[in-house]
Amino acid sequence: MPRAKILIAYIVIDLLIVGGVVWCVFQHVPVSKYFFPAILLFIANGVWLVVMTVRNTPRRQ
């Protein structure tokens, strides 16, 4: 998977998470219901970005 596609996927997933949080705010969902899952999703997405970047970086010779 090229780096550009990895970055685009990362950005799209982050925007979906932010969209979900904003939707919860406008629906008056208590913060305790969505804050912790949103943090976990952001962390998981960041770990995925690092792993995919490392996997697709060519080794030095």
C-alpha positions in Angstrom: 0.0 0.0 0.0 1.6 3.3 -1.0 2.3 5.9 1.6 -0.2 8.3 0.1 -3.1 5.8 0.4 -2.0 5.1 4.0 -2.1 8.8 4.9 -5.4 9.3 3.1 -6.9 6.3 5.0 -5.6 7.7 8.3 -7.1 11.1 7.6 -10.5 9.7 6.5 -10.7 7.5 9.7 -9.8 10.5 11.9 -12.4 12.6 10.2 -15.0 9.9 10.8 -14.1 9.7 14.5 -14.4 13.5 14.8 -17.7 13.4 12.9 -19.0 10.7 15.3 -18.0 12.9 18.3 -19.6 16.0 16.8 -22.8 13.9 16.1 -22.8 12.8 19.7 -22.5 16.3 21.0 -25.4 17.5 18.9 -27.5 14.5 20.0 -26.8 15.5 23.7 -25.2 12.1 24.4 -23.3 12.3 27.8 -19.6 12.8 27.3 -18.9 9.7 29.4 -20.5 7.5 26.7 -18.3 8.6 23.8 -15.1 10.2 25.1 -13.2 7.1 26.2 -14.1 5.1 23.0 -13.1 8.1 20.8 -9.7 8.3 22.6 -9.2 4.6 22.0 -10.1 4.9 18.4 -7.7 7.8 17.9 -4.9 5.8 19.6 -5.6 2.7 17.5 -5.6 4.7 14.3 -2.3 6.3 15.2 -0.8 2.9 16.0 -2.1 1.6 12.7 -0.5 4.6 10.9 2.9 3.8 12.5 2.7 0.1 11.8 1.7 0.6 8.1 4.4 3.2 7.6 7.1 1.0 9.1 5.9 -2.0 7.1 6.0 -0.1 3.8 9.3 1.6 4.3 12.1 0.0 2.3 15.0 -1.4 4.3 18.4 0.4 4.1 21.1 -1.6 2.3 
